[in-house]
Amino acid sequence: MKLSLCTIVKNEEKSLPRVLDSVKTLVDEMVIIDTGSTDRTVEIAKDYGARVYYFNWCNDFSVARNYGLQYVKGNWVLVLDADEVLTPEIVPEIKRVIECDAVGGRSHRNALLEGSRYLVVNLIRREVGASQSPYSLVSRLFRRHREIRFSRPYHAMVDDSVQSLLQREPHWQVISLPNVAINHYGYKPEAIAALDKYNRAQIAMEGFLANHPNDGYVCSKLGALYIAIGEVSQGIELLERGLTDPHVEGSVLFELHYHLGNACTRENNFNSAAEHYQAAIQQPILPHLKLGAYNNLGGLLLRVGDLVTAKMAYQMALEIDPSFAVGHNNLGMTLKAMGQLTDAIASYQQAIKLNPDYADAYQNLGVVLLKIGKIPESLSAFTQAIALHSVHNQAEAQRLDQGLKDMGFLV
């Protein structure tokens, strides 16, 4: 057996079919660990042919994930959560990795995979709905090995055990696939609120930090959480502490500097923020993972009036990911500030093409169209912006509507 899916679930009857549909042509077995569902989750899993096992939840993801590993039979393990979906485009790439392993590490179809024996294949995860960095790198595809185990109660990962194993068995290799592999919907605001994610994460990570006070990884994750809930000074202290960890890797250094940039921006310490974003960008990690740093650096430079450098930052972000709608909108704002209105309109229109529900892009487009005298087109854009704002930001919808009325326009 080549590949096993291993997933932890609880009351996921709405999302579980989407997860299993995304992997059903790839995996050879599905192992589901149920932690107390009271809905149709278990029934749905069995309908897909999954083997279901039961685990009493103990507020520690690593314990639950390791419990599931004992039941998988494949040579490789793919770990997904119920709020994650494998992208169709990555399925052939994963198949090549598995096939390459099966023939002893050689594949004429993909030079990236030639001549190696792989222990872990890191996957790029798109954080759908995240307000900050839209991509992360996760170690969710790995060889079934008795020494590979998850650690850390929240943001559980196999990296600690992998590093220990590599020191004793250096012939193994860890690689990363360059394309987006997973869409993660857990950072949508409604998902965070419904699952009480911040509170659960804080409790779990604070318990871990008590016994590992200088761990760079947990300092990064918990420090970022503190900043997200408004405890900025506490977050900064943790992030700065994380930078002193002598064993911290490039991906964690990126996160530490990135979140420090966010915190310094909130504190109006723009010079320090820019330094941290630039330090994050310099880390030797996949370009997709730097997207948030380029975008936030562009926003900072736009805020302080350095329009030329802001434009370059946004252009770099879009070179990494041309489908980044937020980047097109932000580039449009920069071009508008530079007086390049035609190019600004094109950027806003591209943002809308990529995300038809992008209220801010419609609103910004309306402003520029009004500025150049295209009144009907402007009012059409404003009307769409008001309709979209009404769904998630009623106050902004009312403010925009009233502002147009004050100028004599009815939409």
C-alpha positions in Angstrom: 0.0 0.0 0.0 1.4 3.4 -1.0 -0.4 6.2 0.6 -2.7 6.6 3.7 -4.8 9.6 4.6 -5.0 10.3 8.4 -7.5 12.9 9.6 -8.8 14.0 13.0 -12.5 14.9 13.1 -15.3 16.1 15.4 -18.8 17.1 14.1 -17.6 17.7 10.6 -20.5 16.4 8.6 -20.6 19.5 6.4 -16.9 19.7 5.6 -15.7 16.1 5.6 -17.1 15.1 2.2 -15.2 17.9 0.6 -11.9 16.7 2.2 -12.4 13.1 1.3 -13.5 13.9 -2.3 -10.2 15.8 -2.8 -8.1 12.8 -2.0 -10.2 9.8 -3.0 -8.3 9.3 -6.3 -4.9 9.6 -4.6 -4.9 7.7 -1.4 -5.1 3.9 -0.9 -6.8 4.1 2.5 -8.5 6.6 4.7 -8.0 6.5 8.5 -10.3 8.8 10.5 -9.9 9.5 14.2 -13.1 10.7 15.7 -12.9 12.7 18.9 -16.5 12.7 20.0 -18.8 13.5 17.0 -22.6 13.7 17.7 -23.6 14.4 14.1 -23.3 12.2 10.9 -19.5 12.5 10.7 -18.7 8.9 11.4 -21.4 7.7 9.0 -20.1 9.9 6.2 -16.5 8.7 6.8 -17.6 5.0 6.6 -19.6 5.8 3.4 -16.3 6.8 1.8 -14.8 3.5 2.9 -12.7 5.0 5.7 -11.7 3.1 8.8 -12.9 5.0 11.9 -11.2 4.9 15.3 -12.2 6.7 18.5 -10.1 8.9 20.7 -11.0 10.8 23.9 -9.9 14.4 23.3 -7.2 15.7 25.7 -6.6 19.2 24.3 -3.4 18.0 22.6 -3.3 17.6 18.8 0.0 15.8 18.8 -1.3 13.0 21.0 -4.4 12.6 18.8 -2.4 12.6 15.6 0.1 10.0 17.0 -2.8 7.8 18.0 -3.9 7.8 14.4 -0.5 7.0 13.0 -0.6 3.5 14.6 -3.5 2.5 12.3 -2.1 3.6 9.0 -0.7 0.9 6.7 0.7 2.9 3.7 4.3 3.5 3.1 3.5 7.2 3.1 1.1 9.3 5.2 -0.9 12.3 4.2 -2.4 14.3 7.1 -5.3 16.7 6.5 -7.7 18.4 8.8 -11.5 18.6 8.2 -11.1 22.3 7.2 -8.5 21.5 4.5 -8.8 20.4 0.9 -6.1 19.0 -1.4 -5.9 21.0 -4.6 -6.5 19.1 -7.8 -3.3 20.4 -9.3 -1.1 18.9 -6.7 -2.4 15.3 -7.0 -0.1 14.4 -10.0 2.9 15.9 -8.1 2.3 13.8 -5.1 1.8 10.7 -7.2 5.2 11.4 -8.8 6.8 11.5 -5.3 5.2 8.2 -4.4 6.1 6.6 -7.7 9.7 7.9 -7.5 10.1 6.3 -4.0 8.7 3.0 -5.3 11.3 2.8 -8.0 14.2 3.7 -5.8 14.4 7.4 -6.1 14.6 8.0 -9.8 12.1 9.6 -12.1 12.8 10.9 -15.6 9.6 13.1 -15.5 10.7 15.4 -12.8 14.2 16.5 -12.1 13.3 17.7 -8.7 12.7 14.1 -7.6 15.7 12.4 -9.1 18.3 10.4 -7.2 16.9 10.8 -3.7 15.2 9.0 -0.9 12.5 11.2 0.7 11.5 11.4 4.3 9.2 14.4 4.3 7.6 16.4 1.4 6.6 19.8 2.7 3.4 21.2 1.1 2.4 24.8 0.6 -1.0 25.6 2.2 -3.1 28.5 1.2 -4.7 30.2 4.2 -8.1 31.1 2.7 -9.5 34.2 4.4 -6.4 34.9 6.4 -6.0 38.6 7.1 -2.2 38.4 7.0 0.2 36.0 5.3 -1.8 33.9 2.7 0.5 30.9 2.6 2.3 28.6 5.0 4.5 25.5 4.6 3.3 22.4 6.4 5.0 19.0 6.9 1.9 16.9 6.1 3.3 14.3 3.7 5.9 11.9 5.1 7.2 8.4 5.1 5.6 6.0 7.6 8.6 5.6 10.0 8.5 4.4 13.6 10.4 7.4 14.7 8.4 10.1 13.0 5.9 11.4 15.5 4.0 14.7 16.1 5.0 17.0 18.8 3.5 20.2 20.3 -0.1 20.4 21.5 -1.2 23.0 19.0 0.1 23.5 15.5 1.3 19.9 15.9 4.1 18.9 13.5 6.6 16.1 12.8 9.6 18.5 12.3 11.2 17.8 15.7 11.3 14.1 15.3 12.4 14.5 11.7 15.4 16.6 12.6 16.4 14.1 15.3 16.1 11.2 12.8 18.1 13.1 10.1 21.0 13.5 12.5 21.3 9.7 12.9 20.2 8.8 9.3 21.5 11.6 7.1 20.8 9.7 3.8 17.1 10.9 4.0 16.0 14.1 2.3 13.3 16.6 3.0 11.9 18.5 0.0 9.2 21.0 -0.7 6.8 21.0 -3.6 6.6 24.5 -5.2 2.9 24.6 -6.0 -0.1 25.2 -3.7 -1.2 21.8 -2.3 -3.8 22.5 0.4 -6.6 25.1 0.7 -7.2 25.7 4.4 -10.5 27.3 5.4 -9.9 27.5 9.1 -8.8 31.2 9.1 -12.1 32.5 7.9 -13.5 34.8 10.6 -16.7 32.7 10.9 -14.6 29.5 11.4 -12.4 31.1 14.1 -15.5 32.4 16.0 -17.5 29.1 15.7 -14.6 26.9 16.9 -13.2 29.3 19.5 -9.9 28.8 17.9 -8.0 31.6 19.5 -8.9 30.6 23.0 -8.1 26.9 22.4 -4.8 27.8 20.8 -3.8 30.1 23.6 -4.5 27.6 26.3 -2.6 24.8 24.6 0.4 26.9 23.6 0.8 28.6 27.0 1.0 25.2 28.6 3.7 24.2 26.2 5.6 27.5 26.7 5.7 27.0 30.4 8.1 24.0 29.9 9.8 25.4 26.8 10.2 29.1 27.5 12.7 29.9 24.7 11.3 27.7 21.9 11.4 29.8 18.8 8.5 28.1 17.1 6.0 28.4 19.9 7.2 32.0 20.6 6.3 32.7 17.0 2.9 31.1 17.0 1.8 32.4 20.5 3.4 35.8 19.9 1.4 36.2 16.7 -1.8 35.1 18.5 -1.2 37.7 21.3 -0.9 40.4 18.6 -4.1 39.2 16.9 -6.1 39.5 20.1 -4.6 42.9 20.9 -2.0 41.9 23.5 0.7 43.6 21.4 3.4 44.2 24.0 3.2 40.6 25.2 3.4 39.4 21.7 6.4 41.5 20.9 8.2 40.2 24.0 7.6 36.6 22.9 8.6 37.2 19.3 11.9 38.9 20.3 12.5 36.0 22.7 12.1 33.6 19.8 14.8 35.4 17.9 17.3 34.3 20.6 16.7 30.6 20.0 20.0 29.3 18.5 18.2 26.4 16.8 15.5 28.4 15.0 15.2 27.6 11.3 14.7 29.9 8.4 10.9 29.4 8.1 10.5 30.2 11.8 12.8 33.2 11.6 10.6 34.4 8.7 7.5 34.2 10.9 9.2 35.9 13.9 10.4 38.8 11.8 7.1 39.0 9.9 4.9 39.1 13.0 7.3 41.7 14.6 6.8 43.8 11.5 3.1 43.6 12.0 3.4 44.5 15.6 5.7 47.4 15.0 3.4 48.7 12.4 0.5 48.7 14.9 2.7 50.6 17.3 3.5 53.1 14.5 7.2 52.2 14.7 7.6 52.2 11.0 11.4 52.0 10.7 11.6 48.9 12.8 8.6 47.4 11.0 10.3 47.9 7.6 13.5 46.3 9.0 11.7 43.2 10.2 9.7 42.8 6.9 13.0 43.0 5.0 14.7 40.5 7.3 11.7 38.2 6.8 12.1 38.5 3.0 15.8 37.6 3.2 15.1 34.2 4.7 15.9 31.2 2.5 12.3 29.9 2.1 9.9 29.4 -0.8 8.8 32.6 -2.6 5.1 32.0 -1.9 5.7 32.1 1.8 7.1 35.6 1.5 4.0 37.0 -0.1 2.6 38.5 3.1 5.8 40.2 3.9 6.1 41.9 0.5 2.4 42.9 0.7 2.7 44.3 4.2 6.0 46.1 3.4 4.2 47.7 0.5 1.4 48.9 2.7 3.9 50.3 5.2 5.8 52.2 2.4 2.5 53.5 0.9 1.5 54.7 4.3 4.7 56.7 4.8 4.6 58.1 1.2 7.5 56.0 -0.4 5.3 55.3 -3.4 8.1 54.0 -5.8 9.3 51.4 -3.3 5.8 50.5 -2.4 5.0 49.9 -6.0 8.1 47.6 -6.3 7.0 45.6 -3.3 3.6 45.0 -4.7 4.9 44.1 -8.1 7.2 41.6 -6.4 4.3 40.1 -4.6 2.3 39.8 -7.9 5.3 38.3 -9.6 5.3 35.5 -7.0 1.5 35.1 -7.2 -0.3 36.8 -10.1 -3.6 35.5 -8.7 -3.2 37.5 -5.5 -6.2 39.8 -5.6 -5.3 41.8 -2.6 -1.9 42.6 -4.2 -3.6 44.0 -7.3 -5.9 46.2 -5.2 -3.0 47.5 -3.2 -1.0 48.1 -6.3 -4.0 50.1 -7.6 -4.0 52.3 -4.6 -0.3 53.0 -5.0 -0.7 53.8 -8.7 -3.6 56.1 -7.9 -1.4 57.9 -5.3 1.2 58.3 -8.1 -1.4 59.8 -10.4 -1.2 56.8 -12.8 -5.0 56.5 -12.9 -5.4 54.3 -16.0 -3.0 51.7 -14.6 -4.8 52.0 -11.2 -8.1 51.2 -12.9 -6.6 48.2 -14.6 -5.2 46.9 -11.3 -8.6 47.3 -9.5 -10.4 45.5 -12.4 -7.9 42.6 -12.2 -8.5 42.3 -8.4 -12.3 42.2 -9.1 -11.8 39.6 -11.9 -9.9 37.4 -9.5 -12.3 38.0 -6.6 -15.8 39.2 -7.8 -16.8 39.7 -4.1 -14.0 42.2 -3.4 -15.9 45.2 -2.0 -12.9 47.4 -1.4 -11.7 46.9 -5.0 -15.1 48.0 -6.3 -15.0 51.0 -4.0 -11.5 52.0 -5.0 -12.4 51.6 -8.6 -15.5 53.9 -8.1 -13.3 56.6 -6.7 -10.9 56.6 -9.6 -13.6 56.5 -12.2 -15.3 59.4 -10.5 -12.1 61.3 -10.5 -11.7 61.0 -14.3 -15.3 61.9 -14.9 -16.8 58.5 -15.8 -19.9 59.0 -13.6 -22.1 56.1 -14.7 -19.3 53.6 -14.5 -18.3 55.0 -11.1 -21.8 54.8 -9.7 -22.1 51.2 -11.0 -18.9 50.3 -9.1 -20.1 52.1 -5.9 -23.4 50.3 -6.1 -21.6 47.0 -6.2 -19.3 48.0 -3.4 -22.3 49.0 -1.2 -24.1 45.7 -1.9 -21.0 43.7 -1.0 -20.2 45.8 2.1 -23.8 45.3 3.3 -23.1 41.5 3.8 -20.1 41.8 6.1 -19.6 45.5 6.9 -22.9 47.3 7.2 -21.3 50.4 8.8 -19.0 50.9 5.7 -22.0 50.3 3.4 -23.9 53.1 5.1 -21.0 55.4 5.3 -20.3 55.0 1.5 -24.0 55.4 0.7 -24.3 58.6 2.8 -21.1 60.0 1.3 -22.5 59.6 -2.2 -25.8 61.2 -1.2 -23.9 64.2 0.3 -22.3 64.6 -3.2 -25.7 64.5 -4.8 -25.6 61.0 -6.1 -28.2 58.3 -5.6 -27.2 54.7 -5.9 
